[in-house]
């Protein structure tokens, strides 16, 4: 997939101070790509697939900081890995973006030891990022529809390229327009994010979008903080719940949740 033109990039960089956080995330992604942050690892051949079952699956997330919460955890990454590997998480989401979320591509390689599907959680706008994530051990990538539509990124090219590497694709949406658009693209999962990445505000009523999803397994994302909430999401029809900040701050609760959803 070709990168956007330089004139296009320059015009977007001038908007970096815009209050819409998507401009900052996009500009940061361009900068990381141009600085060759997305390096090549040494992937083992095995690919782990995310599969839905009758019971909602829990996806634990590795996230040390975020723009909305600041520092989330000071725990050692190996400690988090050991906890996540030990318990019955269906998959693990690994933040690889370094500047806003303190992520690292090498964390993908570290978490391969868990032998669970790994989601590369990043602001994907280029096949170069997907190649890098694959080489470090990702099994799934995230395509954020709000981001790709705002900056005219061809989602179909990203999806097709990921599929050519045998990777699964989550299409993340936050409103009905994005959902209707995503349903036509041919991804593997629909991720419904209660957080609007433009403003970082949470609106859990966004999870009601599940009622419009047909023929796709859906993932609830952001601000999930209890067993009761996970049960409610399951009753709504979600096949997966992605839990990040809550687990990073309270890793001991994973064992409690495992009693219900392990």
C-alpha positions as CSV (number, residue, x, y, z in Angstrom):
1,X,0.0,0.0,0.0
2,X,1.4,3.4,-1.0
3,X,2.0,6.1,1.6
4,X,0.1,9.4,1.3
5,X,1.8,12.1,-0.7
6,X,4.2,14.6,0.9
7,X,1.9,17.6,0.3
8,X,-0.9,15.7,1.9
9,X,1.3,14.8,4.9
10,X,2.5,18.4,5.3
11,X,-1.1,19.7,5.3
12,X,-2.0,17.2,8.0
13,X,1.0,18.0,10.1
14,X,0.0,21.6,10.3
15,X,-3.2,20.5,12.0
16,X,-1.3,18.7,14.8
17,X,-2.5,21.2,17.4
18,X,-6.1,20.6,16.5
19,X,-8.2,19.6,19.5
20,X,-9.4,16.5,17.7
21,X,-7.0,13.8,19.0
22,X,-7.2,11.9,15.8
23,X,-5.0,14.5,14.1
24,X,-2.4,13.9,16.8
25,X,-2.6,10.1,16.5
26,X,-2.3,10.3,12.7
27,X,0.6,12.7,12.7
28,X,2.3,10.6,15.3
29,X,1.8,7.4,13.1
30,X,3.3,9.2,10.1
31,X,6.3,10.3,12.2
32,X,6.9,6.8,13.5
33,X,6.7,5.3,10.0
34,X,9.2,7.9,8.6
35,X,11.6,7.3,11.5
36,X,11.5,3.5,10.8
37,X,10.0,2.7,14.2
38,X,8.2,-0.2,12.6
39,X,11.1,-2.7,12.4
40,X,11.2,-6.4,11.6
41,X,11.2,-9.0,14.3
42,X,11.7,-12.8,14.0
43,X,8.2,-14.3,13.9
44,X,7.6,-17.9,14.7
45,X,5.4,-19.5,12.0
46,X,2.4,-20.4,14.3
47,X,-0.7,-18.2,14.0
48,X,-3.3,-18.2,16.7
49,X,-6.9,-17.5,15.6
50,X,-9.5,-15.6,17.7
51,X,-12.6,-17.7,17.9
52,X,-16.0,-17.1,19.5
53,X,-17.7,-19.6,21.7
54,X,-21.0,-19.7,23.5
55,X,-19.5,-17.8,26.4
56,X,-18.1,-14.3,26.0
57,X,-14.4,-14.2,25.7
58,X,-12.1,-11.9,27.7
59,X,-9.3,-10.0,25.9
60,X,-6.8,-8.7,28.3
61,X,-4.8,-5.6,27.2
62,X,-1.2,-4.5,27.9
63,X,-1.4,-0.8,28.3
64,X,1.0,1.2,30.5
65,X,-0.4,4.7,29.9
66,X,-2.9,6.6,27.8
67,X,-3.8,10.2,27.0
68,X,-7.0,10.0,29.0
69,X,-5.6,8.3,32.1
70,X,-1.9,9.2,32.2
71,X,0.2,6.4,33.7
72,X,-1.9,3.4,34.3
73,X,0.6,0.9,35.8
74,X,4.2,0.8,36.8
75,X,4.3,-3.0,36.9
76,X,7.0,-4.9,35.1
77,X,6.0,-6.1,31.7
78,X,7.2,-9.6,32.6
79,X,4.9,-9.6,35.6
80,X,1.9,-8.7,33.5
81,X,2.9,-11.3,30.9
82,X,3.0,-14.0,33.6
83,X,-0.5,-13.1,34.9
84,X,-2.0,-12.9,31.4
85,X,-0.4,-16.2,30.3
86,X,-1.6,-18.0,33.5
87,X,-5.3,-17.2,33.3
88,X,-7.9,-18.0,30.7
89,X,-7.9,-15.0,28.5
90,X,-9.2,-15.6,25.0
91,X,-6.6,-13.2,23.5
92,X,-4.2,-10.4,24.5
93,X,-4.2,-6.9,23.1
94,X,-0.7,-5.4,23.0
95,X,-0.3,-1.6,22.6
96,X,2.6,-1.0,20.2
97,X,2.3,2.8,19.9
98,X,5.2,4.2,22.1
99,X,4.5,8.0,22.5
100,X,0.9,8.1,23.7
101,X,0.5,4.6,25.2
102,X,4.1,3.6,26.2
103,X,3.8,0.6,23.9
104,X,6.6,-1.4,22.2
105,X,6.7,-3.8,19.3
106,X,8.9,-6.1,21.2
107,X,6.1,-6.7,23.7
108,X,4.4,-8.8,20.9
109,X,7.4,-11.1,20.9
110,X,7.4,-11.3,24.7
111,X,3.7,-12.3,24.8
112,X,4.0,-15.0,22.2
113,X,4.9,-17.2,25.1
114,X,1.3,-17.1,26.2
115,X,0.2,-19.0,23.0
116,X,-2.9,-16.9,22.6
117,X,-4.0,-14.7,19.8
118,X,-2.2,-11.3,19.9
119,X,-3.8,-8.1,18.8
120,X,-1.5,-5.4,17.6
121,X,-3.2,-2.3,19.1
122,X,-2.0,0.7,17.1
123,X,-3.1,3.4,14.7
124,X,-2.7,1.4,11.5
125,X,-2.5,3.5,8.3
126,X,0.1,1.6,6.2
127,X,1.0,-1.9,5.2
128,X,4.4,-1.2,6.6
129,X,3.0,-1.3,10.1
130,X,1.1,-4.5,9.4
131,X,4.3,-6.2,8.1
132,X,6.1,-5.1,11.3
133,X,3.4,-6.3,13.6
134,X,3.3,-9.7,11.8
135,X,7.0,-10.1,12.1
136,X,6.9,-9.4,15.8
137,X,4.1,-11.9,16.4
138,X,0.7,-10.2,15.9
139,X,-2.2,-12.5,14.9
140,X,-4.8,-9.7,14.6
141,X,-4.7,-6.0,13.6
142,X,-7.0,-3.1,14.4
143,X,-8.3,-0.8,11.7
144,X,-10.0,2.3,13.3
145,X,-12.7,3.5,10.9
146,X,-12.9,6.9,12.4
147,X,-9.2,7.4,11.6
148,X,-9.1,5.8,8.1
149,X,-12.2,7.7,6.9
150,X,-10.9,11.1,8.2
151,X,-7.6,10.7,6.4
152,X,-8.7,8.8,3.3
153,X,-6.9,5.6,4.1
154,X,-8.0,2.7,1.9
155,X,-9.3,0.2,4.5
156,X,-9.8,-2.5,1.8
157,X,-6.1,-2.5,1.0
158,X,-5.2,-2.8,4.7
159,X,-7.6,-5.6,5.2
160,X,-6.6,-7.5,2.1
161,X,-2.9,-7.2,3.0
162,X,-3.5,-8.4,6.5
163,X,-5.5,-11.4,5.2
164,X,-2.6,-12.2,2.8
165,X,-0.5,-12.7,5.9
166,X,-3.2,-14.8,7.5
167,X,-4.0,-12.1,10.1
168,X,-7.5,-11.4,11.3
169,X,-8.8,-7.8,11.3
170,X,-11.0,-6.0,13.8
171,X,-12.8,-3.0,12.4
172,X,-13.3,-0.4,15.2
173,X,-16.4,1.8,15.1
174,X,-18.0,4.4,17.4
175,X,-21.2,5.4,15.7
176,X,-23.9,4.1,13.3
177,X,-22.3,5.7,10.2
178,X,-19.0,4.1,10.9
179,X,-20.7,0.8,11.6
180,X,-22.7,0.8,8.4
181,X,-19.5,1.6,6.5
182,X,-17.5,-1.1,8.3
183,X,-20.0,-3.9,7.7
184,X,-19.3,-3.6,3.9
185,X,-15.5,-3.9,4.2
186,X,-14.9,-7.6,4.8
187,X,-13.1,-7.5,8.2
188,X,-13.3,-10.4,10.6
189,X,-14.7,-8.7,13.7
190,X,-16.5,-5.5,14.6
191,X,-15.1,-3.7,17.6
192,X,-17.5,-1.2,19.2
193,X,-15.6,1.4,21.2
194,X,-17.4,3.3,23.8
195,X,-14.7,5.9,23.7
196,X,-14.7,8.5,20.9
197,X,-11.1,8.8,19.9
198,X,-11.7,12.4,18.6
199,X,-12.5,13.7,22.1
200,X,-11.5,10.7,24.3
201,X,-14.9,10.9,26.0
202,X,-16.7,7.7,27.1
203,X,-20.4,7.0,26.2
204,X,-21.3,3.4,27.1
205,X,-24.6,3.8,25.3
206,X,-22.5,3.2,22.2
207,X,-22.5,-0.5,23.0
208,X,-26.2,-0.4,21.9
209,X,-24.8,-0.4,18.3
210,X,-24.5,-4.2,18.7
211,X,-28.2,-4.5,17.7
212,X,-27.3,-3.4,14.2
213,X,-24.5,-5.9,13.7
214,X,-25.4,-9.0,11.7
215,X,-23.1,-11.8,10.5
216,X,-20.1,-10.6,12.5
217,X,-18.8,-11.4,16.0
218,X,-18.5,-8.2,18.0
219,X,-16.0,-7.0,20.6
220,X,-16.9,-4.4,23.3
221,X,-14.0,-2.0,23.8
222,X,-13.1,0.6,26.5
223,X,-14.2,1.3,30.1
224,X,-15.2,-2.2,31.1
225,X,-14.7,-2.5,34.8
226,X,-16.7,-5.4,36.4
227,X,-18.0,-8.9,36.1
228,X,-21.6,-7.5,36.1
229,X,-20.7,-5.3,33.1
230,X,-19.2,-8.2,31.2
231,X,-22.4,-10.2,31.9
232,X,-24.5,-7.4,30.6
233,X,-22.4,-7.2,27.4
234,X,-22.8,-10.9,26.9
235,X,-26.5,-10.6,27.2
236,X,-26.5,-7.9,24.6
237,X,-24.8,-10.2,22.2
238,X,-21.1,-9.4,22.4
239,X,-18.8,-12.3,21.8
240,X,-15.7,-10.6,23.4
241,X,-14.9,-7.9,25.9
242,X,-11.6,-6.1,25.7
243,X,-10.4,-5.1,29.2
244,X,-7.4,-2.9,29.6
245,X,-7.1,-0.2,32.3
246,X,-9.1,-2.3,34.8
247,X,-6.8,-5.3,34.5
248,X,-3.6,-3.2,34.4
249,X,-4.5,-1.5,37.7
250,X,-6.1,-4.5,39.3
251,X,-4.5,-7.7,37.8
252,X,-5.8,-9.8,40.7
253,X,-9.4,-9.4,39.4
254,X,-8.5,-11.5,36.4
255,X,-8.7,-14.6,38.6
256,X,-12.1,-13.6,39.9
257,X,-13.4,-13.0,36.3
258,X,-11.9,-16.3,35.2
259,X,-14.3,-18.1,37.6
260,X,-17.1,-16.9,35.3
261,X,-15.5,-16.6,31.9
262,X,-12.3,-18.6,32.0
